[in-house]
Amino acid sequence: MNNKEVNMTKFQSWILASRPKTLLASVVPVMVGSAVAFHEDKLILFYSVIALICSLLLQIGANFTNDLYDHLKGADAKNRKGPQRVLASGIISVKEMQKGILIVFAAAFVFGLILVYFEGPIILAIGIFSILAGYAYTAGPYPLAYRGLGDIFVFMFFGIIGTVGTYYLHTNDLSIVSFIASIPVGSLITNILVVNNYRDFEEDKAAGKFTLAVMLGKTFTRYQFLFLLILSFVVPAMLFLSFDFSFLIFLPYLTLPAAFEIILMLYKLEGTQLNKTLELTAKFSALYGLLFSAGIIL
């Protein structure tokens, strides 16, 4: 155990386990879904705040579960290329992590009950389904991340369900605009996972973790990243041409230079160098989401 591990407090270890650099992924769907509701003069700010808390807790719970089951299945080792994992490093025990998972998912459920009180059983169903899905991502008899389904899971939950669900919370309705707006959200958050799986290709393959990258190869993974990135830039044009949005809907195009930089990094870098690419991909999704939300509102 190195000095960094010895000197880390228990609180710091739980912060590390939450994977704070990726938690921006929880913010974007709530932000964009709320922006669409605001565009229709139906925003209830209190709902957005509670939804954001629930979203953060759900992702933290999923991250804890991922830590636990990747450790138990041998997918995380001390010499991994990615950031330090608390279980593989022995900073947090298996029993502690099991309790942490229970506490975080329970907290998400309790906060979700506030929204259920105001908006009814459909919100309860979405919440329970989200908790079960967050657990099933790496746990249970058919872990999605180990069967090449992680990318679809992330796109569905952080994109479509997160964004459209937030919009529904405010409006009690579904709309084609909220669905279209969810596409770049899901695409760019999925790209965080794409970079992660691209970096961990060798380790995942050796551990029997059949991510989409392992199943279809690194060349496919680079094309997948490009496709999702391009798709995210097509959506503002779709909204502008088909719906009542101003030219400000093109604000996300200000991120194009950063997009090109990340593409170059993905093609040039290897191993631990990709940790920076992963961090920038997460920040990029948040910046795009912020500008996209502003374009929708304005």
Secondary structure, 3 states (H helix, E strand, C coil): CCHHHHHCCHHHHHHHHCCHHHCHHHHHHHHHHHHHHHHCCCCCHHHHHHHHHHHHHHHHHHHHHHHHHHHHCCCCCCCCCCCCCCCCCCCCCHHHHHHHHHHHHHHHHHHHHHHHHHHCHHHHHHHHHHHHHHHHCCCCCCCHHHECCHHHHHHHHHHHHHHHHHHHHHHCCCCHHHHHHHHHHHHHHHHHHHHHHHHCHHHHHHHCCECHHHHHCHHHHHHHHHHHHHHHHHHHHHHHHHCCCCHHHHHHHHHHHHHHHHHHHHHHCCHHHHHHHHHHHHHHHHHHHHHHHHHHHC
